[in-house]
Amino acid sequence: MLRAMLADRFKMALHRETKMSSAYALVVGKGGIKSKEVEDKGNRSTNSGRGRFSGKPASMDGLAEFLSSEMDRPVVDMTELKGAYDLTLRWTPEEVLQAKDGGKSEKETYPPLMMALQEQLGLKLEARKAPIEILVIDHIERVPTEN
């Protein structure tokens, strides 16, 4: 709906492209995934906040999408796991780790995100070049047309 409104009011035209870019690949760690595959009955529930993610059930694509919002570059699912998993992940955010008190004000201490992924889920992030889909704006007017 928003895209249609932008196209109409701002005469916006865009297309999708795939470019090789710096990314993180979400892959299975040496010991394998630490969650069991569950039946996906379509009742997906995710809950996330500062230093936590819970998906019941969650796909690896969904986890990668969430991790993209937490990292400094996109995360691409390269686990080859197509099922659904009950995932719970807790970590100490980077800004807490860099705080003057070393994050000791937090009630519970969890490892940094990369370490938490390995310890709690058996997954890891590897820096590499990966194909990333981007939106390219071909044209847009500075002043919108009237309603």
Contact map, one row per residue, 1 for C-alpha under 8 A:
111110000000000000000000000000000000000000000000000000000000000000000000000000000000000000000000000000000000000000000000000000000000000000000000000
111111000000000000000000000000000000000000000000000000000000000000000000000000000000000000000000000000000000000000000000000000000000000000000000000
111111100000000000000000000000000000000000000000000000000000000000000000000000000000000000000000000000000000000000000000000000000000000000000000000
111111110000000000000000000000000000000000000000000000000000000000000000000000000000000000000000000000000000000000000000000000000000000000000000000
111111111100000000000000000000000000000000000000000000000000000000000000000000000000000000000000000000000000000000000000000000000000000000000000000
011111111111000000000000000000000000000000000000000000000000000000000000000000000000000000000000000000000000000000000000000000000000000000000000000
001111111111100000000000000000000000000000000000000000000000000000000000000000000000000000000000000000000000000000000000000000000000000000000000000
000111111111000000000000000000000000000000000000000000000000000000000000000000000000000000000000000000000000000000000000000000000000000000000000100
000011111111000000000000000000000000000000000000000000000000000000000000000000000000000000000000000000000000000000000000000000000000000000000001111
000011111111000000000000000000000000000000000000000000000000000000000000000000000000000000000000000000000000000000000000000000000000000000011111100
000001111111100000000000000000000000000000000000000000000000000000000000000000000000000000000000000000000000000000000000000000000000000000111001000
000001111111110000000000000000000000000000000000000000000000000000000000000000000000000000000000000000000000000000000000000000000000000011111000000
000000100011111000000000000000000000000000000000000000000000000000000000000000000000000000000000000000000000000000000000000000000000000011110000000
000000000001111100000000000000000000000000000000000000000000000000000000000000000000000000000000000000000000000000000000000000000000001111100000000
000000000000111110000000000000000000000000000000000000000000000000000000000000000000000000000000000000000000000000000000000000000000001111000000000
000000000000011111000000000000000000000000000000000000000000000000000000000000000000000000000000000000000000000000000000000000000000111100000000000
000000000000001111100000000000000000000000000000000000000000000000000000000000000000000000000000000000000000000000000000000000000000111100000000000
000000000000000111110000000000000000000000000000000000000000000000000000000000000000000000000000000000000000000000000000000000000011110000000000000
000000000000000011111000000000000000000000000000000000000000000000000000000000000000000000000000000000000000000000000000000000000111110000000000000
000000000000000001111100000000000000000000000000000000000000000000000000000000000000000000000000000000000000000000000000000000001111000000000000000
000000000000000000111110000000000000000000000000000000000000000000000000000000000000000000000000000000000000000000000000000000001111000000000000000
000000000000000000011111000000000000000000000000000000000000000000000000110000000000000000000000000000000000000000000000000000111100000000000000000
000000000000000000001111100000000000000000000000000000000000000000000000111100000000000000000000000000000000000000000000000000111100000000000000000
000000000000000000000111110000000000000000000000000000000000000000000000111100000000000000000000000000000000000000000000000011111100000000000000000
000000000000000000000011111000000000000000000000000000000000000000000000001111000000000000000000000000000000000000000000000011110100000000000000000
000000000000000000000001111100000000000000000000000000000000000100000000001111100000000000000000000000000000000000000000001111000000000000000000000
000000000000000000000000111110000000000000000000000000000000000000000000000011100000000000000000000000000000000000000000001111000000000000000000000
000000000000000000000000011111011000000000000000000000000000000000000000000000100000000000000000000000000000000000000000011100000000000000000000000
000000000000000000000000001111111000000000000000000000000000000000000000000000000000000000000000000000000000000000000100011100000000000000000000000
000000000000000000000000000111110000000000000000000000000000000000000000000000000000000000000000000000000000000000000000010000000000000000000000000
000000000000000000000000000011111000000000000000000000000000000000000000000000000000000000000000000000000000000000000000010000000000000000000000000
000000000000000000000000000111111100000000000000000000000000000000000000000000000000000000000000000000000000000000000000011000000000000000000000000
000000000000000000000000000110111111000000000000000000000000000000000000000000000000000000000000000000000000000000000000111000000000000000000000000
000000000000000000000000000000011111000000000000000000000000000000000000000000000000000000000000000000000000000000000001110000000000000000000000000
000000000000000000000000000000001111100000000000000000000000000000000000000000000000111000000000000000000000000000000000100000000000000000000000000
000000000000000000000000000000001111110000000000000000000000000000000000000000000000110000000000000000000000000000000000000000000000000000000000000
000000000000000000000000000000000011111000000000000000000000000000000000000000000011110000000000000000000000000000000000000000000000000000000000000
000000000000000000000000000000000001111100000000000000001000000000000000000000000011110000000000000000000000000000000000000000000000000000000000000
000000000000000000000000000000000000111110000000000000000000000000000000000000000001000000000000000000000000000000000000000000000000000000000000000
000000000000000000000000000000000000011111110000000000001000000000000000000000000011000000000000000000000000000000000000000000000000000000000000000
000000000000000000000000000000000000001111110000000000000000000000000000000000000000000000000000000000000000000000000000000000000000000000000000000
000000000000000000000000000000000000000111110000000000000000000000000000000000000000000000000000000000000000000000000000000000000000000000000000000
000000000000000000000000000000000000000111111000000000001000000000000000000000000000000000000000000000000000000000000000000000000000000000000000000
000000000000000000000000000000000000000111111100000000111100000000000000000000000000000000000000000000000000000000000000000000000000000000000000000
000000000000000000000000000000000000000000111110000001111100000000000000000000000000000000000000000000000000000000000000000000000000000000000000000
000000000000000000000000000000000000000000011111000011111100000000000000000000000000000000000000000000000000000000000000000000000000000000000000000
000000000000000000000000000000000000000000001111100011100000000000000000000000000000000000000000000000000000000000000000000000000000000000000000000
000000000000000000000000000000000000000000000111111111000000000000000000000000000000000000000000000000000000000000000000000000000000000000000000000
000000000000000000000000000000000000000000000011111110000000000000000000000000000000000000000000000000000000000000000000000000000000000000000000000
000000000000000000000000000000000000000000000001111100000000000000000000000000000000000000001000000000000000000000000000000000000000000000000000000
000000000000000000000000000000000000000000000001111110000000000000000000000000000000000001111000000000000000000000000000000000000000000000000000000
000000000000000000000000000000000000000000000001111111000000000000000000000000000000000111100000000000000000000000000000000000000000000000000000000
000000000000000000000000000000000000000000000111101111100000000000000000000000000000001111000000000000000000000000000000000000000000000000000000000
000000000000000000000000000000000000000000001111000111110000000000000000000000000000011110000000000000000000000000000000000000000000000000000000000
000000000000000000000000000000000000000000011110000011111100000000000000000000000000111100000000000000000000000000000000000000000000000000000000000
000000000000000000000000000000000000000000011100000001111100000000000000000000000000111000000000000000000000000000000000000000000000000000000000000
000000000000000000000000000000000000010100111100000000111110000000000000000000000001111000000000000000000000000000000000000000000000000000000000000
000000000000000000000000000000000000000000011100000000111111011000000000000000000001111000000000000000000000000000000000000000000000000000000000000
000000000000000000000000000000000000000000000000000000001111111000000000000000000111100000000000000000000000000000000000000000000000000000000000000
000000000000000000000000000000000000000000000000000000000111111100000000000010101111000000000000000000000000000000000000000000000000000000000000000
000000000000000000000000000000000000000000000000000000000011111110000000000110000000000000000000000000000000000000000000000000000000000000000000000
000000000000000000000000000000000000000000000000000000000111111111000000000000000000000000000000000000000000000000000000000000000000000000000000000
000000000000000000000000000000000000000000000000000000000111111111100000000000000000000000000000000000000000000000000000000000000000000000000000000
000000000000000000000000010000000000000000000000000000000001111111110000001110000000000000000000000000000000000000000000000000000000000000000000000
000000000000000000000000000000000000000000000000000000000000111111111000011100000000000000000000000000000000000000000000000000000000000000000000000
000000000000000000000000000000000000000000000000000000000000011111111100000000000000000000000000000000000000000000000000000000000000000000000000000
000000000000000000000000000000000000000000000000000000000000001111111110011000000000000000000000000000000000000000000000000000000000000000000000000
000000000000000000000000000000000000000000000000000000000000000111111111111000000000000000000000000000000000000000000000000000000000000000000000000
000000000000000000000000000000000000000000000000000000000000000011111111010000000000000000000000000000000000000000000000000000000000000000000000000
000000000000000000000000000000000000000000000000000000000000000001111111000000000000000000000000000000000000000000000000000000000000000000000000000
000000000000000000000000000000000000000000000000000000000000000000111111111000000000000000000000000000000000000000000000000000000000000000000000000
000000000000000000000000000000000000000000000000000000000000000000011111110000000000000000000000000000000000000000000000000000000000000000000000000
000000000000000000000111000000000000000000000000000000000000000000010011111000000000000000000000000000000000000000000000000000000000000000000000000
000000000000000000000111000000000000000000000000000000000000000010111011111100000000000000000000000000000000000000000000000000000001000000000000000
000000000000000000000011110000000000000000000000000000000000000110110010111110000000000000000000000000000000000000000000000010000000000000000000000
000000000000000000000011110000000000000000000000000000000000100110000000011111000000000000000000000000000000000000000000000000000100000000000000000
000000000000000000000000111000000000000000000000000000000001100100000000001111110000000000000000000000000000000000000000000000000000000000000000000
000000000000000000000000111000000000000000000000000000000000000000000000000111110000000000000000000000000000000000000000000000000000000000000000000
000000000000000000000000011100000000000000000000000000000001000000000000000011111000000000000000000000000000000000000000000000000000000000000000000
000000000000000000000000000000000000000000000000000000000000000000000000000011111100000000000000000000000000000000000000000000000000000000000000000
000000000000000000000000000000000000000000000000000000000001000000000000000000111110000000000000000000000000000000000000000000000000000000000000000
000000000000000000000000000000000000000000000000000000000011000000000000000000011111000000000000000000000000000000000000000000000000000000000000000
000000000000000000000000000000000000110100000000000000000011000000000000000000001111100000000000000000000000000000000000000000000000000000000000000
000000000000000000000000000000000000111100000000000000001111000000000000000000000111110000000000000000000000000000000000000000000000000000000000000
000000000000000000000000000000000011110000000000000000111110000000000000000000000011111000000000000000000000000000000000000000000000000000000000000
000000000000000000000000000000000011110000000000000001111100000000000000000000000001111100000000000000000000000000000000000000000000000000000000000
000000000000000000000000000000000010000000000000000011111100000000000000000000000000111110000000000000000000000000000000100000000000000000000000000
000000000000000000000000000000000000000000000000000111100000000000000000000000000000011111000000000000000000000000000001100000000000000000000000000
000000000000000000000000000000000000000000000000000111000000000000000000000000000000001111100000000000000000000000011001100000000000000000000000000
000000000000000000000000000000000000000000000000001110000000000000000000000000000000000111110000000000000000010010010000000000000000000000000000000
000000000000000000000000000000000000000000000000001100000000000000000000000000000000000011111000000000000000111110010000000000000000000000000000000
000000000000000000000000000000000000000000000000001000000000000000000000000000000000000001111101100000000000111110000000000000000000000000000000000
000000000000000000000000000000000000000000000000011000000000000000000000000000000000000000111111100000000000000110000000000000000000000000000000000
000000000000000000000000000000000000000000000000000000000000000000000000000000000000000000011111110000000000000100000000000000000000000000000000000
000000000000000000000000000000000000000000000000000000000000000000000000000000000000000000001111111000000000000000000000000000000000000000000000000
000000000000000000000000000000000000000000000000000000000000000000000000000000000000000000011111111001100000000000000000000000000000000000000000000
000000000000000000000000000000000000000000000000000000000000000000000000000000000000000000011111111001100000000100000000000000000000000000000000000
000000000000000000000000000000000000000000000000000000000000000000000000000000000000000000000111111101100000000000000000000000000000000000000000000
000000000000000000000000000000000000000000000000000000000000000000000000000000000000000000000011111111100000000000000000000000000000000000000000000
000000000000000000000000000000000000000000000000000000000000000000000000000000000000000000000000011111100000000000000000000000000000000000000000000
000000000000000000000000000000000000000000000000000000000000000000000000000000000000000000000000001111111000000000000000000000000000000000000000000
000000000000000000000000000000000000000000000000000000000000000000000000000000000000000000000001111111110000000000000000000000000000000000000000000
000000000000000000000000000000000000000000000000000000000000000000000000000000000000000000000001111111111100100000000000000000000000000000000000000
000000000000000000000000000000000000000000000000000000000000000000000000000000000000000000000000000011111110100000000000000000000000000000000000000
000000000000000000000000000000000000000000000000000000000000000000000000000000000000000000000000000010111110000000000000000000000000000000000000000
000000000000000000000000000000000000000000000000000000000000000000000000000000000000000000000000000000111111100000000000000000000000000000000000000
000000000000000000000000000000000000000000000000000000000000000000000000000000000000000000000000000000011111100000000000000000000000000000000000000
000000000000000000000000000000000000000000000000000000000000000000000000000000000000000000000000000000000111110000000000000000000000000000000000000
000000000000000000000000000000000000000000000000000000000000000000000000000000000000000000110000000000110111111000000000000000000000000000000000000
000000000000000000000000000000000000000000000000000000000000000000000000000000000000000001110000000000000001111100010000000000000000000000000000000
000000000000000000000000000000000000000000000000000000000000000000000000000000000000000000110000000000000000111110110000000000000000000000000000000
000000000000000000000000000000000000000000000000000000000000000000000000000000000000000000111100100000000000011111110000000000000000000000000000000
000000000000000000000000000000000000000000000000000000000000000000000000000000000000000001111000000000000000001111111000000000000000000000000000000
000000000000000000000000000000000000000000000000000000000000000000000000000000000000000000000000000000000000000111111100000110000000000000000000000
000000000000000000000000000000000000000000000000000000000000000000000000000000000000000000000000000000000000001111111110000100000000000000000000000
000000000000000000000000000000000000000000000000000000000000000000000000000000000000000011100000000000000000011111111111100000000000000000000000000
000000000000000000000000000000000000000000000000000000000000000000000000000000000000000010000000000000000000000011111111111100000000000000000000000
000000000000000000000000000010000000000000000000000000000000000000000000000000000000000000000000000000000000000001111111111100000000000000000000000
000000000000000000000000000000000000000000000000000000000000000000000000000000000000000000000000000000000000000000111111111000000000000000000000000
000000000000000000000000000000000100000000000000000000000000000000000000000000000000000110000000000000000000000000011111110000000000000000000000000
000000000000000000000000000000001110000000000000000000000000000000000000000000000000001110000000000000000000000000011111111000000000000000000000000
000000000000000000000000000111111100000000000000000000000000000000000000000000000000000000000000000000000000000000001111111100000000000000000000000
000000000000000000000000011110011000000000000000000000000000000000000000000000000000000000000000000000000000000000001110111110000000000000000000000
000000000000000000000000011110000000000000000000000000000000000000000000000000000000000000000000000000000000000001101100011111000000000000000000000
000000000000000000000001111000000000000000000000000000000000000000000000001000000000000000000000000000000000000001000000001111100000000000000000000
000000000000000000000001111000000000000000000000000000000000000000000000000000000000000000000000000000000000000000000000000111110000000000000000000
000000000000000000000111100000000000000000000000000000000000000000000000000000000000000000000000000000000000000000000000000011111000000000000000000
000000000000000000000111100000000000000000000000000000000000000000000000000000000000000000000000000000000000000000000000000001111100000000000000000
000000000000000000011111000000000000000000000000000000000000000000000000000000000000000000000000000000000000000000000000000000111110000000000000000
000000000000000000111111100000000000000000000000000000000000000000000000000100000000000000000000000000000000000000000000000000011111000000000000000
000000000000000001111000000000000000000000000000000000000000000000000000000000000000000000000000000000000000000000000000000000001111100000000000000
000000000000000001111000000000000000000000000000000000000000000000000000010000000000000000000000000000000000000000000000000000000111110000000000000
000000000000000111100000000000000000000000000000000000000000000000000000000000000000000000000000000000000000000000000000000000000011111000000000000
000000000000000111100000000000000000000000000000000000000000000000000000000000000000000000000000000000000000000000000000000000000001111100000000000
000000000000011110000000000000000000000000000000000000000000000000000000000000000000000000000000000000000000000000000000000000000000111110000000000
000000000000011110000000000000000000000000000000000000000000000000000000000000000000000000000000000000000000000000000000000000000000011111000000000
000000000001111000000000000000000000000000000000000000000000000000000000000000000000000000000000000000000000000000000000000000000000001111110000000
000000000001111000000000000000000000000000000000000000000000000000000000000000000000000000000000000000000000000000000000000000000000000111110000000
000000000011110000000000000000000000000000000000000000000000000000000000000000000000000000000000000000000000000000000000000000000000000011111000000
000000000111100000000000000000000000000000000000000000000000000000000000000000000000000000000000000000000000000000000000000000000000000011111100000
000000000111000000000000000000000000000000000000000000000000000000000000000000000000000000000000000000000000000000000000000000000000000000111111000
000000000100000000000000000000000000000000000000000000000000000000000000000000000000000000000000000000000000000000000000000000000000000000011111000
000000000100000000000000000000000000000000000000000000000000000000000000000000000000000000000000000000000000000000000000000000000000000000001111100
000000001110000000000000000000000000000000000000000000000000000000000000000000000000000000000000000000000000000000000000000000000000000000001111110
000000011100000000000000000000000000000000000000000000000000000000000000000000000000000000000000000000000000000000000000000000000000000000000011111
000000001000000000000000000000000000000000000000000000000000000000000000000000000000000000000000000000000000000000000000000000000000000000000001111
000000001000000000000000000000000000000000000000000000000000000000000000000000000000000000000000000000000000000000000000000000000000000000000000111
